[in-house]
Amino acid sequence: ICKRMKAAQAAGKLKREQQFVMQWEREGRLLQGIIDAFFEEDGRMILVDYKTDRGKSDEQFREAYAPQQEAYARAIEAATGIKVTEKILYALESGKEIYL
């Protein structure tokens, strides 16, 4: 993922630590947060979220963060009009990419 992000940065298509605020219809409330990173690649958006959790399996990461990643993807799509096609958690402890 590092190489892909580096290429996106060189092309001016990498965004980091982007704040967002959106209406979350399911909950009927306002949702706000900061997206670690996303970038455009071949006309689609790639979402990357860094995680510091320790001792979790890939499946535990997926279960814990799937709703958050869905919200981030919706915010990116609303802001850019470009579909998020990959959601990647980067587990800092193991240096592992976990795809949702």
N, C-alpha and C positions, 0 to 999 in steps of 0.2 A: 504494500500500500504506500510505502514511503516514496518509491519511484513514481507512482502514479500521482501522488500529491505534489511532488517536486515538479513534474511536467505541467500540472495544472497551475502551479504558482508561476512558472516561467511564462505561461500563456495568459496570465492575469485572470484565471478562472477559479482560484482557490479562495475560499472565505473561511476565516477562523474567528471563534468566539463571537458569534453573531447573536445578538439579543433578539427575542421575538415576543410578541403578545398576540394572542388569538382567542377567539371565542371557541370553547370546546363544547360542541353541540350535545354530545352524549351526557355530559355532566351538567350542562346548563351553566357553566361558569367560565370565567376568564382564566386563561392559562398563559403563563409567562416562563421564560427560561433563557438559557444561553446554549447555543449549539456549538460544540467544540470545533467541528470542521465539516465543510462540504465543498464539493467541486463539480464543475461541469466537465464531462468527458463524452465525446461522441454524441452530443445532443441530449444527454441524460445527466441526472444528478446522482452523485455518490455521497452518502452520509457516513461520517466517521465520528465515533464517540469514544473517548478514552475512559477506561474504567480502572479504578485502583483496588477493587475488591480482591480479597485474598482467599485462596482455597475453594473457589467455586468451579464447578464443572461447566463445560460449554452450555449444557442444557440449563443449568441454574442461571447462568448469565442471560440466556434467551428468555427464560420465564420471567426473570426479574425486570428486564429492560425492554421487552417488546412493546408495552403500552407507551413508554416514553419515546421510543424510536418512531412509533406510528405518529405521535404528535409532532415530533420534529420533522418528519417527512411531509406531513400536511402543511406545516408552516413554511417549509422550503418551497413546496409546490405552489402555495398561495402567493408567495412573494416573487417567485421567478417565472411561474407558468411552465416550468419544466418538471417532468416526472422524475421522482426518486426511484431508481431501479435497483440500488444496492444500499443496504444498511449494514454497516460494519462496526462491531464493538472491538476496540483494541484493548486487550487485557494487559496492562502495564507490567504486572507481576511476572507473567509468563512470556510476554512479548508475542502473544498469539492473536491472530485475527479471528473473530467469531462472526460468521455471517448469519443474519436473520432472514 
